[in-house]
Amino acid sequence: MNNPQSGTITHLPLSRQVVIVDDHALFRHGIALLINSLNVAWNLKECASLAELEQLTISFKPDLILLDLHLQEHSPAQLLERIESGVFSAPVIVVSADDKPARVREAIDAGAMSFISKASSYQELINTMGAVLGYKVHLPPSIKTSNSISQDEKLRINDVLDDLTDRQREILWYLVQGQPNKKIASNLGVSEFTVKGHITRILSALNVKNRTEAVYTLAAAEVNVARVSG
C-alpha cells in the first residue's frame, strides 16, 4: 500500500476487535503497525489462512475481518464462495491487488461490505475501516465516482432510511453484510418468511432490485446504515 496522503481521515471507534487474514506476514504486520500507530485501542489478531481464522473465531469475536483474496490455499472464487455462504461472523473487507471493477463487483455480489486495493493509500484503508465500523457501506473512490447519484437522490435515500422500522434497519444492516436470509432470521429470532418480507419492502423503498444494487446505492449516498441494537 502507498504512504498516507493529505486529506480527511474518518473518525475511528476507540475499541474494536479486528482480524487481518493474509498469507504475507509483511503485509499483515504493516497493517497492524499502521493501526497500532493510531489513537485507538483495537484488539488485533493476524491469521495466515482460513484454517487459522476458523480456529481463532471459536473464542475471538471480531467486529471486522480484512480478507486477502489471494490466499495460497484458496482461489479467489473459493474465497468468494465462502463469503457468500455467510460463514464469516463479522463484516468482511476484501483486500486484493486485482482491483478491476469486475473483481470489485464480484466481491460485493458475494457479500463483502467493502473492497480495498493493495495499491490504495493508508488513508483510504483507514477511511474504509472507519466507514464499515461506523455502519456505512464504503466502496473504492473509482467505483463510487462511476456510481455517483444526485443530491436529491441522497436526500431521498436518507428519508427512506428514516422511515424504516427498527427491525427493518437491523435486517438492512445484516443484508448489506451479505448475510443469508436464514442466518438473518436466526440472528433476530424470527422466521425466514418474515425476513424475506422485510427485505422485499426495503429493496422496493430503495428502488433497487437486489442486495448488490442496494450496496452500491447506499455507498453512493454515504449514509449510515446503523443497527438499532448490538
Secondary structure by P-SEA (a helix, b strand, c coil): ccccccccccccccbbbbbbbcccaaaaaaaaaaaaacccccbbbbbccaaaaaaaaccccccccccccccccccaaaaaaaaaacccccbbbbbcccccaaaaaaaaaacccccccccccaaaaaaaaaaaaaccccccaaaaaaacccaaaaaaaaaaaaaccaaaaaaaaaaaacccaaaaaaaacccaaaaaaaaaaaaaaaccccaaaaaaaaaaaccccccccc
